[in-house]
Amino acid sequence: MWKLTIFFCLSIYCLESSKAYQLSTDDDWWKTATFYQIYPKSFKDSDGNGIGDLQGVIEKLDYIKDLGVTGVWLSPIFKSPQADNGYDISDYRDIDPQFGTLEIFLELLKEAHQRGLKVILDYVPNHTSEQHEWFKKSENGEKPYDEYYIWKDGKNGSKTEPPNNWLGVFGHSAWTWSEKRQQFYYHKFLKEQPDLDYRNPLVRKEMKDVLSFWLDTHNVDGVRMDAIASLVEDSAFLDEPKSNIPGVPDFQYDYLTHIYTENQPGCYEVIYEWRSHLESISKKKESTRICMAEDGANFTVTLPYYGNLDGSVLGAHFPFNFFFLPLNTTTNGEEIASIINEWLIRLPKIYTLNWVLGNHDQHRVASKVGKEKVDALNMLTAVLPGVQITYNGEEIGMEDGEVTCEQGDDLTSNCTLYPSVSRDFERTPFQWDNSEFAGFTNGTSTWLPVSRNKDNCNVADQLKDDRSHLNIYKSLQKLRQTLNSRSEIEVSAQGNDKNILAVVRFNKVNGANSNLVEFICNLGNSTADVSLFDNNNIAFKVLISSKNSKRKPGDIVSSKTLVLDPYEALILGEV
């Protein structure tokens, strides 16, 4: 979901020495994967109604295959009233008509598998739609559904005063009165999204059955678990304390510190139970079915979602690492190196790293960091060990679109009061070409306006340019397949302003470094001297260079130092 609680950790001890960290992993398919997140509503419209659909995804599978990614993660496609663009599910076992049918999805799955692509579905377990049959029966008091959701009496029996002060992520009370049931129900997000009660074993069984339906019966390769930090609430239902953050109104989520509604011990227990269920399906299928989990908290809170430190209890295959999401135009190499090194130091080697630059809830990378740094950040996440996540459009450097309050669709934002926080900007239609609707539709309108940036940022033009963001991205995916998953890695920052970021991966053979690959970039707006990794060989070959670099693949760098232009990024290898 949209709300993130990020703590930007700066581990200065990481930067005081050039320590190399040994990576250790087996070769299961997902551990070095690149997952391409598709926001189906904005990806490709096949029937001219202005809304992207599953048939449109099928039409573009060859494009996705050509990117070189491992698989696709589809944002929610299940049946939904669309109060929150599919994150309010009314039927977990059916496809929403705006995207197609179950038969079309199964065709997409077959076509993807034929191309060697994995398919990951967005699993939204924390809440359902108020239109789900479970909630309708629960509101009517029908057993056993009467205890599927969180129902409480108002304070002192009141119909107007909620059980406690808990706030919803999108503002105001997290409790809504049901005249029919004569109780309040809890919803962490919109009132149209009532929370399931995971203290009820019947709810847990229902949701495990949903996993079986897709991963076992229909052979889907995995799920992305949404909003896992909100699965379980403290059973005492005590008021949460004020955060005392200056200037935050009393109706906004951040007005409180969420010690009773986020990352409770029961959240971890549910994830462990689901992982055990997935392991049984994987064993039956003889292929790993994965779960990636959305948490978005600090490292200490996120780490237990992986499981126990010794691996005796397993959780998600990986909870998302959102530490790159706050990057902006002023972020320097030292800050990025600190984030990377914290994960390298603190994550037990039995677990797998992952790197996320953006998603459907965050302003696009080119807009928040600067379009001149798009290649550098794609290069960075490609060279780093573990899983890479790419939001559709980041491979061509798409920027935020232009959406007015009148054109907007994000019902969770108050566009009048907070026009810059809408999630519509990063959800505008994918830019396939520079035609009127960017090749997204052959109709006469689109659900969100197409960005005017389509004229200088689209797939058709970039396919013709060897130095485009798109072709650089494809080269990166080819390089990722050659990197040794057990190599050593060293991450550091250089320069007086620490704007130079370096990542080196290499193998130790008889005390010597071999198979060396170095990523080096200048995040600053002026030229900078750079010292390359000392591998007893003063010659390096340019493997990949950013679009703004004067150096080309194949060029030889014959010195241990070089001068990088502003925002220039290179990946170098041994000659």
Buried (B, 14 or more C-beta within 10 A) or exposed (E): BBBBBEEEBEBEEBBEEEBBBEBEBEEBEBBBBBBBBBBBBBBBBBEEBBBBBBBBBBBBBEBBBBBBBBBBBBBBBBBBBBBBBBBBBBBBBBBBEBBBBEEBBBBBBEBBBEEEBBBBBBBBBBBBBBBBEBBBBBBEBEEEBBBBBBBBEBEEEEEEBBBBBBBBBBBEBBBBBBEEBEBBBBBBBBBBBBBBBBBBEEBBEBBBEBBBEBBBEBBBBBBBBBBBBBBBBBEEBEEBEEBEEEEBEEEBBBBBEBEBBBBBEBBBBBBBBBBEBBEEBBEEEEEBBBBBBBBBBBBEBBBBBBBBEEEEBBBBBBBBBBBBBBBEEEBBBBBBBBBBBBBBEEBEEBBBBBBBBBBBBBBBBBBBBBBBBBBBBBBBBBBBBBBBBBBBBBBBBBBBBBBEEEBBBBBBBBBEEEEEBBBBBBBBBBBBBBBEBBBBBEEEEBBBBBBEBBEEBBBBBBBEEEBBBBBBBBBBBEBBEEBBBEBBBBBBBBBEBBBBBBBBBBEEEEEEBEBBBBBBBBBBEEEBEBBBBEBEBEEBBBBBBBBBBEBEBEBEBEEBEBEBBBBBBBBBBBE
